[in-house]
Amino acid sequence: MLVLKFLVLGAIIFGAIVFSLLPILSAYFFQPTLKDSIRFNVYFLPLSFIGNIVLSWGFIQGSRVFGNTVMLGGLQTGVYAVVVTLLSILFLQQKISVYSIIGLFLIAIGTILLNK
């Protein structure tokens, strides 16, 4: 049962990382045009598909194992926010503001509280 819990958490984290990576890749490699948006979605459809399957499996199994999909959604949101922020800093050379840091802390606190 403990192994299944770790697999579920890993699936949620993996799915959140995949879906936080997609907009960064889009902004980094493609122009904001309809043609490039279509090309991006075609190129990264396999990654999106895999992320969706893993995330769905994580939520389905997580609802059975943990009995709390709200906590899993909070975990996904928290991971998504942290990874998007880090990737934006690394690849898009964006500056992080004090408000972003406060927001990340609030998300982390909310995720912890959802687990209670």
N, C-alpha and C positions, 0 to 999 in steps of 0.2 A: 504494500500500500504506500510506503514511503517513497519507493522508486517511482510509482505512478504520479505521486504529487510533484516530484521533481521534474518528471517528463511533462506534466501539464504546465508547470511554471516555465519550463524551458520553451515549450511551444508558444506560450503567450509572449514571452520575451522575444523569441525569434520572429514571430509574426509582426510584433511592434517594430522591431529593427528593420525588417523588410519594408514595411509601409512608411517608415520615417526616412529610409534611404531613397525611395522613389522620387519624392519631390526635390530632394537635393540633387540627384542625378539629372533630373529634368532641367533644373535651373542652371546647372553647371555645363551641360553638354548641348542644350537645345535653346533655340530662340523662342520667344513667346508668340509664335504664330500658329495658326490652325494646322498648317502642313506639318510643322515640327511636333506639335502635340500628337497628331495622329501617328507620325513615325515613332515617337517615343513610346506611345502605348503599344504599338505593334512590336517594337524591339523588346520591351520589358514585360510583355504579356506572360511569358513563362515564369518569370520571377514573381510577378503579382499573383499568378495562379497558385504557385507553390506556397507563397505566403498566406494566401486565403485558405488553402487546405489545412495547413499546419495550425493557423489561428482558429479555424472552425473546430478542428479536432480538440485543440486545447480548451475551448469553451464548452464543447459537448462533454468531454471527460471531466473538466473542472467543475461543471455544475453537479455532476454525480459524486465526485470525490470530495469537493469542498462544500457543496451545497450553497455556494455563494458566488454567483456570477458577477455581482456588483464589485466585489473585491478584485476579481480577475479583470474587469473593465477598468478599474482604477489602476491596477498594475500596468495594463497596456497603455493607458493614457500617460502615466508617469514615465515609463520607458520611452514612449514616443516623444514626449516633450524634451527629455534629457538628450536623446540621440539626435533629434533635429537641431537642438541648440549646439551640441558639440560639432556635428557635421557642418553646420552653417559657419561656425567659427573656423574650422579647419579648411574647408573647400571653397567657401564663398567669401572668405575674409570679412565676415560681418563682425561687428563689435557687439559685445553683450552688455546690456544695461543693468542697472541696479534693479529695475522693475522685473527684468527677466529672471534674475537670481532670486528675487522674492517670490516670483511666480513658481519657480521650480521647487523652492522650499515648501510652498503651500500645497503643491501637487503631491510632494513626498509625504507631508503630514496627512493629507486627505487619503492617500493610499493606505497609510498605516491605520488610520481610523476606520476605513472601510473593512479592514481585516478583523476588527473587534466584534 
